[in-house]
């Protein structure tokens, strides 16, 4: 992980991306989502009075939509820190043009890097299981592009893909696509440290203690619930060209002072 010896006094953060950055499935009592970006913003606000935060992420967005709908807005905010995570939704589609994905990610980085003091990219986490194995080559091609772009444009890279803790299925929600609250907390810690702040959890990447796996019957019940509640609707949206984010506004569209709960 890349770190700075003394973190500069960052005064603002803009988060760009899809459901991962929106915060699903870190559910709050009021039905909204918190997520790693909100946790990170709350910590940064605690370190810097007057800290401002915007989160433009919307669930389900492909990298082309992120470029079209979020990048120009983020660049115009001229924030100290911009986080960009996108392209993973593209890699999970049955048909994926990786050349186009790389080109669009490159465009996003080239537009965002000059607009901020520090651009942060990520190698997204990957849950253990057959779904990851199927799409692993595309994901790793995407992450190779992330590393290359970071080197060219001075961006920091947070390697969540290489963190054993975030591969643990216990840190993923029942939809098997989004992290739990604990998973999001660990991501926030990873970004916090990458920006050069003093660690609050030096072992965020270490897996939690082993527990007995669920029995065969419990696994089959969970599989059936997953298919009924999440997989079948997801396939339906893919077949009809719909997205879970259609018509949904950005989570926090304006760069404003932030007093949130970490």
N, C-alpha and C positions, 0 to 999 in steps of 0.2 A: 504494500500500500504506500502511495506517495503522501508525504506530509511536509509541512513547512515548519521550520524550527520555532518561529514565533508567528502566530496567526495575525494578520492585519485586522484592523477594526472594521470588519464588514458591516455595512449599514443597511443593506437591502438584499433580498433574495427573490428571484422569479423562477418558478418551477414550470417546466414544459413537458407535456407527454400525454399518456393515456391512463387507464385505470390504475396502474401501478403507482403513478404519481398522484392521482386523485385520492388514493387512500383506501380503496377497496381491499380487504374486507374488515378494516379496523373500524367497526361500527360503534358509534356513540349512542347514549340513551335516547337522544332526540331523533334517531334514525339517520343522521348524517354520518359521513365518514371522516375520520381524522387522517391517519396515514403518516408515513415517515417524513414527508415534506413539512407537515404541520408540526410534528415533534421537533424537527430540526429548526424550524423558524422560531419556535418557542424558546429553544435553547439559545439561539443566536440573539433573540430579543433580550433575553436575560443578561447577555454579555455586553449588549450595546444599546443604551437608551435611544429611543426614537427609531428603532429598527422597523423597516417596512418590508412587506411580504405580499406577493401575488402568486396565485396558483392557477395557471391557465389550462391545466390538464382536464381532459374529458374521456371517460371510459369508452373503449371500443375503437379509438381513433387509429387509423393507419398512418404510416409515416408521411404519405402525401397530404393527408388531411392536417396533420400536425404542422407541416410546412405552410400550407395554404391558410390555416386558421389561427395559428398561434405564434409562429416565428417572428413575423413582422411586428406584432404587438409587443412581444417580449423584447425584441431589439430596441424598440422605441422607448422602453422604460429605462434603459441605460443603468441597470442594476449592478451592484458590485459583484453578485454571484448569480449565475444562471445555471440551472440543472436541466439537462436534456436527456430524456430516455424515450426512445421510440424505435419502431421497426419490428419489435417482437410479435405484435399482432399480425404483421405481414407474413412472418415466417411460419405462423401456425395455419395459414390459409392453404387449402389443397393446391391451388395454383399460385405460385409466388415467383415474381421476376426479381431475382436477387440483384441483378445489375441495376434495375430501377431503384430498388431499395437503397443500395449503396450510393447511387447518384443523389437521391433525395436527402439522405442523411448527410452527405457531403455538403449539399446546398444549405441545409440547416446550420451546420457547424460554421461554414464560411460566413453566414449572415450574423450568427450570434456571437462568435468569438470576438470580433472587433467592438461589439457593443457593450461589453462588460469587463470588469477587472479579472474575473475568473470564471471560465466555463468548466462545468463538471459533467462528465459523461459516465456511463455505467455499463458494465457487463452484467446484465440482468441475472437474478437468481434462477436456478433451475431445480424443480422438484424431482426427486427420484421417482422413477416409474417408466412404464412403456411409452407414454406420450412423449416424454423428453427424448427417449432414445430414437423415436421416429424422426423428430425434428432437430436433433442435435447438430447434424452437419450444417443446416441453414443457420442455426443460432451461432455456431462457432464462426461461420463466415461473417455474420453480422458483427460479432465481437472483434474479429480481426480488423474489420473496417474501423470500428471504434478506436482501437489501439493506434491504427495508422493515422487517423484524423487527429487524435490527441497529440501525437508526436509532432505533427505539422503545425498545429495551432496553439500549442501550449496549454491544452486542457488537462485537467486531472481526470484520472480514471479510477472509479471505485469498483473493485473486482468482487462483486457479489456472487458471480457464477462459480468462483473458486473457493467460496466459503462453505465448509462442510455443514455448518449449522443450518444454513438456508436451503440445503438439499433435503433436510429432514421433513418427511411428510407431516409431522406433528406441528410444524410451523406454517402449514398451509390450511386454508379454510376448506369447508366441505365441497366447494366448487372446484377445488384442485387447480385453480388458476391464480388465486390471490393469497397473499400472506395474511396470517393472523395478526392481532395487535402486537404480539411478541416479535413476530417476524419484522413488522414495520419498525418497532423500536430498535431492533438490531441494525436495520438499514440506516436509520437516522444516526446511530452511533458510528457506523462505518463512514458516512459522509462527513460527519462532525470531525472525526479524526483525520480524514483525508484533507480537509480544509486547514488542518494544523492545530486544532484545538486540543487541549489536554484531555486524554481519555477519561470517560466516566465508566466504561466497561471495556477493559483491555482484552477481554475474552469473548467479544460479541460473535466471533467466527467459530467458537468452539461449540460442538454439539451439546445439547442438553443430555442429562443422564439417561441411560437406556431404561426402557420400561418393557414389560411383557407385551408383545404384539396382540392385537385383538384376535379372537378365535375365528374359525372358518365361517360360522354362521353370521357373526357380527360383520365380517368383511363383505359377505354377499349382500346383507341388508344395506350396508353403506354404499356398495356399488349400485344397487338398484335405485336407491334414493338419489345418488349422484346422476345417474342416467335420466331419471324422470324430471328432476328439478333443474338440472344444469346442462347436461350433454345434449338432450333432445332439443331444448330451446335454442341452444348455441348452433346446432346443425341447421335448425329451421331459419335462423337469421342469416346463416351463410348462404343457404339455398335461395333466399329471397332478396339478398343484397341489402338487408337491413343491419343496423348496428344498435347496440345497447345505448350508445351515446347520441343517437339521432335526436336533434332538437334540444339537447341538453346544453345549458350555458356553462361557461368555465366556472370552476369551483370558487375562485376568488379573483375576479377579472381586473381589479385595480390594485396598484401598488400603494398600500396603505399601512399606517402603523399597526403593529401586530402585538396583541397581548393574548396569547393562547396558552393552552394547558399542555405541558410537555408530558 
